[in-house]
Amino acid sequence: MSDFLSAAGWGAARREALAGDASARRYTRLFLDGQTAILMQDPEGDVALFARLARHLCGMGLSAPRILSEDTANGLLLIEDLGDDLVARLAETPTTERDLYLLATDVLIDLHRHPAAPDLPIATPDHLAQQIDLAFIHYTQAPEALPRAIAAFHPLLEAHAQPAEVMVLRDYHAENILFLPDRAGTARAGLLDFQDALLGHRAYDLVSLVQDARRDVREDTAEVCIAHYCTATGHAETPFRASLAVLGAQRNLRILGVFARLAATRGKPHYIDLIPRVWAHLQNDLAHPLLAPVKEVLDTALPAPSPDHLTRLKSPCPTP
């Protein structure tokens, strides 16, 4: 790493570790001669993919971090420092939240008007249906219910979540979006954590934004963002909301499993504290009439996040 930084001209920089995310990636802010940059270390991931997608997003005028230097063989990137003004920290009042979330929605509108990055994995109905398995392995040990849940989900995904020709950032929420007030238009939103991008349905990132696992989004903010997206793109609200409900249920069910797995296998029990919010989002999605077959399966297979169940999930070896 020292050789990499020296070759990039940042060998003498002061280093300050930054908080990580749910992955194994590590981030360090570098300070040198009044300037800053971010060192990203991801030995388990594909930093070449991150760099390629960052350049693609920058090429359409969006604010992904510029790539300053890269060593893909060792999982090292030196990237532009977009600051610390996360939307999650700034959206403190109803008006501010609405404005920032509308900006984030405009980013999706802009993103979906451009061709997707080439060679992305495709979020097919089969792929999405299989991804719910983690909830039946880690949130509750009920693998026998998984085939029934997949069978109930699959026709809904076939009908309402066929992959469109849009790039799905996949983990699009307020802790992965920075506010950059000195820029203009959709470039005012700094984009992070897009290396798991897919070719998928245009509703996926919007439901990720308004059904945030980490913070409560006001209902009126969510509603105005959905309406704004539909008006700007010409999509009828009724079928689009059906897609939001189907993809929201799939996503939130998967997140239940991901958070439980992070506690059990990565020693990150604090993710369990987010599960009640995710559960509430899931129940809201399951209230859509289309999802009645899925709800019937999940009502018998998944326990509600009671205090006792959450405590068990926080233990190193959770049991049902």
LUMKEZA-637337 format. One record per residue (C-alpha): residue number from 0; residue in three letters; z, y, x. Coordinates in steps of 0.25 Angstrom, whole numbers, plus 2048, in hexadecimal, padded with zeros to 3 digits. Last residue first. Layout:
N
<marvex resi="NUM" resn="ALA" zz="Z" yy="Y" xx="X"/>
...
% end
This chain:
320
<marvex resi="319" resn="PRO" zz="83F" yy="7AF" xx="774"/>
<marvex resi="318" resn="THR" zz="843" yy="7AE" xx="783"/>
<marvex resi="317" resn="PRO" zz="842" yy="7B9" xx="78D"/>
<marvex resi="316" resn="CYS" zz="843" yy="7B4" xx="79C"/>
<marvex resi="315" resn="PRO" zz="847" yy="7C1" xx="7A4"/>
<marvex resi="314" resn="SER" zz="84E" yy="7C7" xx="798"/>
<marvex resi="313" resn="LYS" zz="848" yy="7D3" xx="792"/>
<marvex resi="312" resn="LEU" zz="841" yy="7CB" xx="787"/>
<marvex resi="311" resn="ARG" zz="84E" yy="7C5" xx="783"/>
<marvex resi="310" resn="THR" zz="854" yy="7D3" xx="781"/>
<marvex resi="309" resn="LEU" zz="848" yy="7D7" xx="779"/>
<marvex resi="308" resn="HIS" zz="84A" yy="7CB" xx="770"/>
<marvex resi="307" resn="ASP" zz="859" yy="7CE" xx="76D"/>
<marvex resi="306" resn="PRO" zz="856" yy="7DD" xx="76A"/>
<marvex resi="305" resn="SER" zz="84B" yy="7D9" xx="760"/>
<marvex resi="304" resn="PRO" zz="83D" yy="7DA" xx="764"/>
<marvex resi="303" resn="ALA" zz="837" yy="7D3" xx="758"/>
<marvex resi="302" resn="PRO" zz="834" yy="7C4" xx="75A"/>
<marvex resi="301" resn="LEU" zz="825" yy="7C0" xx="75B"/>
<marvex resi="300" resn="ALA" zz="820" yy="7B3" xx="755"/>
<marvex resi="299" resn="THR" zz="823" yy="7B4" xx="746"/>
<marvex resi="298" resn="ASP" zz="81F" yy="7C3" xx="744"/>
<marvex resi="297" resn="LEU" zz="814" yy="7C1" xx="74F"/>
<marvex resi="296" resn="VAL" zz="80C" yy="7B7" xx="747"/>
<marvex resi="295" resn="GLU" zz="80C" yy="7BF" xx="739"/>
<marvex resi="294" resn="LYS" zz="80A" yy="7CC" xx="740"/>
<marvex resi="293" resn="VAL" zz="7FD" yy="7C6" xx="747"/>
<marvex resi="292" resn="PRO" zz="7F7" yy="7C2" xx="739"/>
<marvex resi="291" resn="ALA" zz="7FC" yy="7D0" xx="733"/>
<marvex resi="290" resn="LEU" zz="7F5" yy="7D8" xx="73E"/>
<marvex resi="289" resn="LEU" zz="7EA" yy="7DD" xx="735"/>
<marvex resi="288" resn="PRO" zz="7F4" yy="7E3" xx="72B"/>
<marvex resi="287" resn="HIS" zz="7F9" yy="7ED" xx="736"/>
<marvex resi="286" resn="ALA" zz="808" yy="7EB" xx="737"/>
<marvex resi="285" resn="LEU" zz="806" yy="7E2" xx="744"/>
<marvex resi="284" resn="ASP" zz="803" yy="7EF" xx="74B"/>
<marvex resi="283" resn="ASN" zz="810" yy="7F6" xx="747"/>
<marvex resi="282" resn="GLN" zz="817" yy="7E9" xx="74B"/>
<marvex resi="281" resn="LEU" zz="811" yy="7E9" xx="758"/>
<marvex resi="280" resn="HIS" zz="815" yy="7F8" xx="75B"/>
<marvex resi="279" resn="ALA" zz="823" yy="7F5" xx="757"/>
<marvex resi="278" resn="TRP" zz="823" yy="7E9" xx="760"/>
<marvex resi="277" resn="VAL" zz="81E" yy="7F2" xx="76C"/>
<marvex resi="276" resn="ARG" zz="82A" yy="7FC" xx="769"/>
<marvex resi="275" resn="PRO" zz="834" yy="7F0" xx="769"/>
<marvex resi="274" resn="ILE" zz="82E" yy="7EB" xx="776"/>
<marvex resi="273" resn="LEU" zz="830" yy="7F7" xx="77E"/>
<marvex resi="272" resn="ASP" zz="83E" yy="7F3" xx="783"/>
<marvex resi="271" resn="ILE" zz="839" yy="7E6" xx="788"/>
<marvex resi="270" resn="TYR" zz="831" yy="7EE" xx="792"/>
<marvex resi="269" resn="HIS" zz="83E" yy="7F1" xx="799"/>
<marvex resi="268" resn="PRO" zz="83F" yy="7E2" xx="79D"/>
<marvex resi="267" resn="LYS" zz="836" yy="7E4" xx="7A9"/>
<marvex resi="266" resn="GLY" zz="839" yy="7D8" xx="7B1"/>
<marvex resi="265" resn="ARG" zz="82B" yy="7D4" xx="7B3"/>
<marvex resi="264" resn="THR" zz="82B" yy="7C6" xx="7AC"/>
<marvex resi="263" resn="ALA" zz="834" yy="7C7" xx="7A0"/>
<marvex resi="262" resn="ALA" zz="834" yy="7D6" xx="79E"/>
<marvex resi="261" resn="LEU" zz="825" yy="7D8" xx="7A1"/>
<marvex resi="260" resn="ARG" zz="822" yy="7CC" xx="798"/>
<marvex resi="259" resn="ALA" zz="829" yy="7D2" xx="78C"/>
<marvex resi="258" resn="PHE" zz="822" yy="7DF" xx="78E"/>
<marvex resi="257" resn="VAL" zz="814" yy="7D7" xx="78F"/>
<marvex resi="256" resn="GLY" zz="817" yy="7CF" xx="783"/>
<marvex resi="255" resn="LEU" zz="81B" yy="7DA" xx="779"/>
<marvex resi="254" resn="ILE" zz="80F" yy="7E2" xx="77F"/>
<marvex resi="253" resn="ARG" zz="806" yy="7D7" xx="77B"/>
<marvex resi="252" resn="LEU" zz="80B" yy="7D8" xx="76C"/>
<marvex resi="251" resn="ASN" zz="809" yy="7E7" xx="76D"/>
<marvex resi="250" resn="ARG" zz="7FB" yy="7E6" xx="772"/>
<marvex resi="249" resn="GLN" zz="7F6" yy="7DC" xx="768"/>
<marvex resi="248" resn="ALA" zz="7FD" yy="7E3" xx="75C"/>
<marvex resi="247" resn="GLY" zz="7F7" yy="7F1" xx="761"/>
<marvex resi="246" resn="LEU" zz="7E9" yy="7EA" xx="762"/>
<marvex resi="245" resn="VAL" zz="7EA" yy="7E6" xx="754"/>
<marvex resi="244" resn="ALA" zz="7F0" yy="7F2" xx="74F"/>
<marvex resi="243" resn="LEU" zz="7E7" yy="7FC" xx="756"/>
<marvex resi="242" resn="SER" zz="7DB" yy="7F4" xx="752"/>
<marvex resi="241" resn="ALA" zz="7DF" yy="7F5" xx="744"/>
<marvex resi="240" resn="ARG" zz="7E1" yy="804" xx="746"/>
<marvex resi="239" resn="PHE" zz="7D3" yy="805" xx="74B"/>
<marvex resi="238" resn="PRO" zz="7CE" yy="7FE" xx="73E"/>
<marvex resi="237" resn="THR" zz="7D5" yy="808" xx="735"/>
<marvex resi="236" resn="GLU" zz="7D3" yy="815" xx="73E"/>
<marvex resi="235" resn="ALA" zz="7C4" yy="815" xx="73F"/>
<marvex resi="234" resn="HIS" zz="7BF" yy="817" xx="74D"/>
<marvex resi="233" resn="GLY" zz="7B7" yy="824" xx="74F"/>
<marvex resi="232" resn="THR" zz="7BC" yy="826" xx="75D"/>
<marvex resi="231" resn="ALA" zz="7C3" yy="833" xx="75C"/>
<marvex resi="230" resn="THR" zz="7C8" yy="831" xx="74E"/>
<marvex resi="229" resn="CYS" zz="7CD" yy="823" xx="751"/>
<marvex resi="228" resn="TYR" zz="7D4" yy="827" xx="75E"/>
<marvex resi="227" resn="HIS" zz="7DA" yy="833" xx="757"/>
<marvex resi="226" resn="ALA" zz="7DF" yy="82B" xx="74B"/>
<marvex resi="225" resn="ILE" zz="7E6" yy="821" xx="755"/>
<marvex resi="224" resn="CYS" zz="7EC" yy="82C" xx="75D"/>
<marvex resi="223" resn="VAL" zz="7F1" yy="833" xx="751"/>
<marvex resi="222" resn="GLU" zz="7F8" yy="827" xx="74C"/>
<marvex resi="221" resn="ALA" zz="7FF" yy="824" xx="759"/>
<marvex resi="220" resn="THR" zz="804" yy="832" xx="75A"/>
<marvex resi="219" resn="ASP" zz="809" yy="831" xx="74B"/>
<marvex resi="218" resn="GLU" zz="810" yy="824" xx="74E"/>
<marvex resi="217" resn="ARG" zz="818" yy="82A" xx="75A"/>
<marvex resi="216" resn="VAL" zz="816" yy="821" xx="766"/>
<marvex resi="215" resn="ASP" zz="823" yy="81A" xx="76B"/>
<marvex resi="214" resn="ARG" zz="823" yy="817" xx="779"/>
<marvex resi="213" resn="ARG" zz="821" yy="80B" xx="783"/>
<marvex resi="212" resn="ALA" zz="819" yy="801" xx="77A"/>
<marvex resi="211" resn="ASP" zz="80F" yy="80B" xx="776"/>
<marvex resi="210" resn="GLN" zz="808" yy="809" xx="769"/>
<marvex resi="209" resn="VAL" zz="800" yy="816" xx="769"/>
<marvex resi="208" resn="LEU" zz="7FA" yy="814" xx="777"/>
<marvex resi="207" resn="SER" zz="7F8" yy="805" xx="777"/>
<marvex resi="206" resn="VAL" zz="7F2" yy="806" xx="769"/>
<marvex resi="205" resn="LEU" zz="7E8" yy="810" xx="76E"/>
<marvex resi="204" resn="ASP" zz="7E5" yy="807" xx="77A"/>
<marvex resi="203" resn="TYR" zz="7E1" yy="7FC" xx="772"/>
<marvex resi="202" resn="ALA" zz="7D9" yy="803" xx="767"/>
<marvex resi="201" resn="ARG" zz="7CC" yy="804" xx="76F"/>
<marvex resi="200" resn="HIS" zz="7CB" yy="7F5" xx="770"/>
<marvex resi="199" resn="GLY" zz="7C9" yy="7EF" xx="77E"/>
<marvex resi="198" resn="LEU" zz="7C3" yy="7EE" xx="78B"/>
<marvex resi="197" resn="LEU" zz="7D0" yy="7ED" xx="794"/>
<marvex resi="196" resn="ALA" zz="7D8" yy="7F5" xx="79D"/>
<marvex resi="195" resn="ASP" zz="7E3" yy="7EF" xx="7A5"/>
<marvex resi="194" resn="GLN" zz="7E2" yy="7F9" xx="7B0"/>
<marvex resi="193" resn="PHE" zz="7E5" yy="805" xx="7A6"/>
<marvex resi="192" resn="ASP" zz="7F3" yy="808" xx="7AB"/>
<marvex resi="191" resn="LEU" zz="7F3" yy="817" xx="7AC"/>
<marvex resi="190" resn="LEU" zz="7EA" yy="822" xx="7A5"/>
<marvex resi="189" resn="GLY" zz="7ED" yy="831" xx="7A6"/>
<marvex resi="188" resn="ALA" zz="7EA" yy="839" xx="799"/>
<marvex resi="187" resn="ARG" zz="7E6" yy="847" xx="79C"/>
<marvex resi="186" resn="ALA" zz="7D8" yy="842" xx="79F"/>
<marvex resi="185" resn="THR" zz="7D6" yy="840" xx="790"/>
<marvex resi="184" resn="GLY" zz="7D3" yy="84F" xx="78F"/>
<marvex resi="183" resn="ALA" zz="7D6" yy="858" xx="79B"/>
<marvex resi="182" resn="ARG" zz="7DF" yy="856" xx="7A7"/>
<marvex resi="181" resn="ASP" zz="7EC" yy="85E" xx="7AB"/>
<marvex resi="180" resn="PRO" zz="7F4" yy="858" xx="7A0"/>
<marvex resi="179" resn="LEU" zz="7F4" yy="84A" xx="7A6"/>
<marvex resi="178" resn="PHE" zz="7FC" yy="842" xx="79C"/>
<marvex resi="177" resn="LEU" zz="7FE" yy="834" xx="7A1"/>
<marvex resi="176" resn="ILE" zz="7FB" yy="827" xx="79A"/>
<marvex resi="175" resn="ASN" zz="801" yy="819" xx="79D"/>
<marvex resi="174" resn="GLU" zz="80F" yy="81B" xx="798"/>
<marvex resi="173" resn="ALA" zz="809" yy="821" xx="78B"/>
<marvex resi="172" resn="HIS" zz="800" yy="814" xx="788"/>
<marvex resi="171" resn="TYR" zz="7F3" yy="80E" xx="78B"/>
<marvex resi="170" resn="ASP" zz="7F6" yy="800" xx="791"/>
<marvex resi="169" resn="ARG" zz="7E8" yy="7FA" xx="78E"/>
<marvex resi="168" resn="LEU" zz="7DE" yy="804" xx="794"/>
<marvex resi="167" resn="VAL" zz="7D4" yy="7FE" xx="78A"/>
<marvex resi="166" resn="MET" zz="7C6" yy="802" xx="78E"/>
<marvex resi="165" resn="VAL" zz="7BC" yy="802" xx="782"/>
<marvex resi="164" resn="GLU" zz="7B0" yy="7FA" xx="77E"/>
<marvex resi="163" resn="ALA" zz="7B8" yy="7F4" xx="772"/>
<marvex resi="162" resn="PRO" zz="7C0" yy="7E7" xx="773"/>
<marvex resi="161" resn="GLN" zz="7C1" yy="7E1" xx="765"/>
<marvex resi="160" resn="ALA" zz="7CF" yy="7E5" xx="760"/>
<marvex resi="159" resn="HIS" zz="7CE" yy="7E5" xx="751"/>
<marvex resi="158" resn="ALA" zz="7C6" yy="7D8" xx="74C"/>
<marvex resi="157" resn="GLU" zz="7C8" yy="7CF" xx="758"/>
<marvex resi="156" resn="LEU" zz="7D6" yy="7D4" xx="75A"/>
<marvex resi="155" resn="LEU" zz="7DA" yy="7D1" xx="74C"/>
<marvex resi="154" resn="PRO" zz="7D3" yy="7C3" xx="74D"/>
<marvex resi="153" resn="HIS" zz="7DB" yy="7C0" xx="75A"/>
<marvex resi="152" resn="PHE" zz="7E9" yy="7C5" xx="755"/>
<marvex resi="151" resn="ALA" zz="7ED" yy="7BA" xx="74B"/>
<marvex resi="150" resn="ALA" zz="7E7" yy="7AF" xx="754"/>
<marvex resi="149" resn="ILE" zz="7EF" yy="7B5" xx="760"/>
<marvex resi="148" resn="ALA" zz="7FC" yy="7B5" xx="759"/>
<marvex resi="147" resn="ARG" zz="7FA" yy="7A7" xx="754"/>
<marvex resi="146" resn="PRO" zz="7F7" yy="7A3" xx="762"/>
<marvex resi="145" resn="LEU" zz="803" yy="7AA" xx="767"/>
<marvex resi="144" resn="ALA" zz="80D" yy="7A4" xx="75E"/>
<marvex resi="143" resn="GLU" zz="810" yy="798" xx="766"/>
<marvex resi="142" resn="PRO" zz="812" yy="7A0" xx="772"/>
<marvex resi="141" resn="ALA" zz="81F" yy="7A6" xx="76C"/>
<marvex resi="140" resn="GLN" zz="828" yy="7AA" xx="778"/>
<marvex resi="139" resn="THR" zz="82B" yy="7B8" xx="773"/>
<marvex resi="138" resn="TYR" zz="828" yy="7C5" xx="77B"/>
<marvex resi="137" resn="HIS" zz="823" yy="7BD" xx="787"/>
<marvex resi="136" resn="ILE" zz="81A" yy="7B2" xx="783"/>
<marvex resi="135" resn="PHE" zz="816" yy="7B6" xx="774"/>
<marvex resi="134" resn="ALA" zz="815" yy="7C4" xx="778"/>
<marvex resi="133" resn="LEU" zz="80D" yy="7C1" xx="784"/>
<marvex resi="132" resn="ASP" zz="802" yy="7BA" xx="77C"/>
<marvex resi="131" resn="ILE" zz="7FD" yy="7C6" xx="775"/>
<marvex resi="130" resn="GLN" zz="7F2" yy="7C8" xx="780"/>
<marvex resi="129" resn="GLN" zz="7EA" yy="7BC" xx="77A"/>
<marvex resi="128" resn="ALA" zz="7E6" yy="7C4" xx="76E"/>
<marvex resi="127" resn="LEU" zz="7E1" yy="7D0" xx="777"/>
<marvex resi="126" resn="HIS" zz="7D8" yy="7C7" xx="780"/>
<marvex resi="125" resn="ASP" zz="7D2" yy="7BF" xx="774"/>
<marvex resi="124" resn="PRO" zz="7D0" yy="7CD" xx="76D"/>
<marvex resi="123" resn="THR" zz="7C8" yy="7D2" xx="779"/>
<marvex resi="122" resn="ALA" zz="7CF" yy="7DC" xx="782"/>
<marvex resi="121" resn="ILE" zz="7C4" yy="7DC" xx="78C"/>
<marvex resi="120" resn="PRO" zz="7C7" yy="7DC" xx="79B"/>
<marvex resi="119" resn="LEU" zz="7C0" yy="7E9" xx="7A1"/>
<marvex resi="118" resn="ASP" zz="7B3" yy="7E7" xx="7A9"/>
<marvex resi="117" resn="PRO" zz="7AE" yy="7F5" xx="7A8"/>
<marvex resi="116" resn="ALA" zz="7B7" yy="801" xx="7A4"/>
<marvex resi="115" resn="ALA" zz="7B5" yy="805" xx="796"/>
<marvex resi="114" resn="PRO" zz="7AA" yy="80E" xx="792"/>
<marvex resi="113" resn="HIS" zz="7AF" yy="81C" xx="78D"/>
<marvex resi="112" resn="ARG" zz="7B2" yy="821" xx="77F"/>
<marvex resi="111" resn="HIS" zz="7BE" yy="818" xx="77E"/>
<marvex resi="110" resn="LEU" zz="7C5" yy="81F" xx="78A"/>
<marvex resi="109" resn="ASP" zz="7C3" yy="82C" xx="783"/>
<marvex resi="108" resn="ILE" zz="7C9" yy="827" xx="776"/>
<marvex resi="107" resn="LEU" zz="7D4" yy="820" xx="77E"/>
<marvex resi="106" resn="VAL" zz="7D7" yy="82D" xx="786"/>
<marvex resi="105" resn="ASP" zz="7D7" yy="835" xx="779"/>
<marvex resi="104" resn="THR" zz="7E2" yy="82B" xx="774"/>
<marvex resi="103" resn="ALA" zz="7EB" yy="82F" xx="781"/>
<marvex resi="102" resn="LEU" zz="7E9" yy="83E" xx="77D"/>
<marvex resi="101" resn="LEU" zz="7ED" yy="83B" xx="76F"/>
<marvex resi="100" resn="TYR" zz="7F9" yy="834" xx="775"/>
<marvex resi="99" resn="LEU" zz="7FC" yy="840" xx="77D"/>
<marvex resi="98" resn="ASP" zz="7FB" yy="84A" xx="771"/>
<marvex resi="97" resn="ARG" zz="803" yy="842" xx="768"/>
<marvex resi="96" resn="GLU" zz="80E" yy="83F" xx="771"/>
<marvex resi="95" resn="THR" zz="80F" yy="84E" xx="775"/>
<marvex resi="94" resn="THR" zz="80F" yy="852" xx="766"/>
<marvex resi="93" resn="PRO" zz="81A" yy="847" xx="762"/>
<marvex resi="92" resn="THR" zz="822" yy="84B" xx="76E"/>
<marvex resi="91" resn="GLU" zz="826" yy="843" xx="77B"/>
<marvex resi="90" resn="ALA" zz="818" yy="83E" xx="77F"/>
<marvex resi="89" resn="LEU" zz="81A" yy="842" xx="78D"/>
<marvex resi="88" resn="ARG" zz="821" yy="836" xx="793"/>
<marvex resi="87" resn="ALA" zz="818" yy="82B" xx="78C"/>
<marvex resi="86" resn="VAL" zz="80C" yy="834" xx="790"/>
<marvex resi="85" resn="LEU" zz="80F" yy="832" xx="79E"/>
<marvex resi="84" resn="ASP" zz="810" yy="83E" xx="7A7"/>
<marvex resi="83" resn="ASP" zz="812" yy="838" xx="7B4"/>
<marvex resi="82" resn="GLY" zz="807" yy="83C" xx="7BD"/>
<marvex resi="81" resn="LEU" zz="7F8" yy="837" xx="7BE"/>
<marvex resi="80" resn="ASP" zz="7F9" yy="833" xx="7CC"/>
<marvex resi="79" resn="GLU" zz="7EB" yy="82F" xx="7D1"/>
<marvex resi="78" resn="ILE" zz="7EB" yy="821" xx="7D6"/>
<marvex resi="77" resn="LEU" zz="7ED" yy="819" xx="7E3"/>
<marvex resi="76" resn="LEU" zz="7EA" yy="80A" xx="7E0"/>
<marvex resi="75" resn="LEU" zz="7F0" yy="7FE" xx="7E6"/>
<marvex resi="74" resn="GLY" zz="7EE" yy="7EF" xx="7E2"/>
<marvex resi="73" resn="ASN" zz="7ED" yy="7EA" xx="7F0"/>
<marvex resi="72" resn="ALA" zz="7DE" yy="7E6" xx="7EF"/>
<marvex resi="71" resn="THR" zz="7DB" yy="7F2" xx="7E6"/>
<marvex resi="70" resn="ASP" zz="7DF" yy="7FC" xx="7F1"/>
<marvex resi="69" resn="GLU" zz="7DB" yy="809" xx="7EA"/>
<marvex resi="68" resn="SER" zz="7DB" yy="818" xx="7EC"/>
<marvex resi="67" resn="LEU" zz="7DB" yy="825" xx="7E4"/>
<marvex resi="66" resn="ILE" zz="7D8" yy="81F" xx="7D6"/>
<marvex resi="65" resn="ARG" zz="7D9" yy="829" xx="7CC"/>
<marvex resi="64" resn="PRO" zz="7E3" yy="827" xx="7C1"/>
<marvex resi="63" resn="ALA" zz="7DD" yy="825" xx="7B3"/>
<marvex resi="62" resn="SER" zz="7DB" yy="833" xx="7AC"/>
<marvex resi="61" resn="LEU" zz="7CF" yy="831" xx="7A3"/>
<marvex resi="60" resn="GLY" zz="7C1" yy="838" xx="7A6"/>
<marvex resi="59" resn="MET" zz="7B8" yy="82C" xx="7A4"/>
<marvex resi="58" resn="GLY" zz="7B8" yy="829" xx="7B3"/>
<marvex resi="57" resn="CYS" zz="7C7" yy="82A" xx="7B4"/>
<marvex resi="56" resn="LEU" zz="7C8" yy="81E" xx="7AA"/>
<marvex resi="55" resn="HIS" zz="7BE" yy="816" xx="7B3"/>
<marvex resi="54" resn="ARG" zz="7C4" yy="81A" xx="7C0"/>
<marvex resi="53" resn="ALA" zz="7D2" yy="815" xx="7BA"/>
<marvex resi="52" resn="LEU" zz="7CB" yy="808" xx="7B5"/>
<marvex resi="51" resn="ARG" zz="7C6" yy="805" xx="7C3"/>
<marvex resi="50" resn="ALA" zz="7D3" yy="809" xx="7CA"/>
<marvex resi="49" resn="PHE" zz="7DB" yy="800" xx="7C1"/>
<marvex resi="48" resn="LEU" zz="7D1" yy="7F4" xx="7C3"/>
<marvex resi="47" resn="ALA" zz="7D2" yy="7F6" xx="7D2"/>
<marvex resi="46" resn="VAL" zz="7E1" yy="7F6" xx="7D0"/>
<marvex resi="45" resn="ASP" zz="7E1" yy="7E8" xx="7CB"/>
<marvex resi="44" resn="GLY" zz="7EF" yy="7E3" xx="7C9"/>
<marvex resi="43" resn="GLU" zz="7FA" yy="7DA" xx="7D0"/>
<marvex resi="42" resn="PRO" zz="7FA" yy="7E3" xx="7DC"/>
<marvex resi="41" resn="ASP" zz="7FB" yy="7F0" xx="7D4"/>
<marvex resi="40" resn="GLN" zz="800" yy="7FC" xx="7DC"/>
<marvex resi="39" resn="MET" zz="7FD" yy="80A" xx="7D7"/>
<marvex resi="38" resn="LEU" zz="7FF" yy="815" xx="7E0"/>
<marvex resi="37" resn="ILE" zz="7FF" yy="822" xx="7D9"/>
<marvex resi="36" resn="ALA" zz="7FB" yy="830" xx="7DF"/>
<marvex resi="35" resn="THR" zz="802" yy="83D" xx="7E1"/>
<marvex resi="34" resn="GLN" zz="7FF" yy="84A" xx="7E8"/>
<marvex resi="33" resn="GLY" zz="808" yy="855" xx="7EE"/>
<marvex resi="32" resn="ASP" zz="805" yy="850" xx="7FC"/>
<marvex resi="31" resn="LEU" zz="808" yy="841" xx="7F9"/>
<marvex resi="30" resn="PHE" zz="810" yy="83B" xx="7EE"/>
<marvex resi="29" resn="LEU" zz="80D" yy="82D" xx="7E9"/>
<marvex resi="28" resn="ARG" zz="811" yy="827" xx="7DC"/>
<marvex resi="27" resn="THR" zz="813" yy="818" xx="7DC"/>
<marvex resi="26" resn="TYR" zz="80F" yy="80E" xx="7D2"/>
<marvex resi="25" resn="ARG" zz="811" yy="7FF" xx="7D1"/>
<marvex resi="24" resn="ARG" zz="809" yy="7F5" xx="7C8"/>
<marvex resi="23" resn="ALA" zz="810" yy="7E8" xx="7C4"/>
<marvex resi="22" resn="SER" zz="80D" yy="7EB" xx="7B5"/>
<marvex resi="21" resn="ALA" zz="816" yy="7F0" xx="7AA"/>
<marvex resi="20" resn="ASP" zz="817" yy="7FE" xx="7B0"/>
<marvex resi="19" resn="GLY" zz="81C" yy="804" xx="7BD"/>
<marvex resi="18" resn="ALA" zz="825" yy="810" xx="7BF"/>
<marvex resi="17" resn="LEU" zz="820" yy="819" xx="7CB"/>
<marvex resi="16" resn="ALA" zz="824" yy="817" xx="7DA"/>
<marvex resi="15" resn="GLU" zz="824" yy="824" xx="7E2"/>
<marvex resi="14" resn="ARG" zz="81D" yy="825" xx="7F0"/>
<marvex resi="13" resn="ARG" zz="81C" yy="830" xx="7FA"/>
<marvex resi="12" resn="ALA" zz="80E" yy="830" xx="7FF"/>
<marvex resi="11" resn="ALA" zz="80B" yy="82E" xx="80E"/>
<marvex resi="10" resn="GLY" zz="801" yy="823" xx="80C"/>
<marvex resi="9" resn="TRP" zz="7F9" yy="82B" xx="801"/>
<marvex resi="8" resn="GLY" zz="7EC" yy="82D" xx="809"/>
<marvex resi="7" resn="ALA" zz="7E5" yy="821" xx="802"/>
<marvex resi="6" resn="ALA" zz="7E5" yy="819" xx="80F"/>
<marvex resi="5" resn="SER" zz="7F4" yy="81C" xx="810"/>
<marvex resi="4" resn="LEU" zz="7F7" yy="817" xx="802"/>
<marvex resi="3" resn="PHE" zz="7EF" yy="80A" xx="804"/>
<marvex resi="2" resn="ASP" zz="7F6" yy="808" xx="811"/>
<marvex resi="1" resn="SER" zz="803" yy="80A" xx="80B"/>
<marvex resi="0" resn="MET" zz="800" yy="800" xx="800"/>
% end
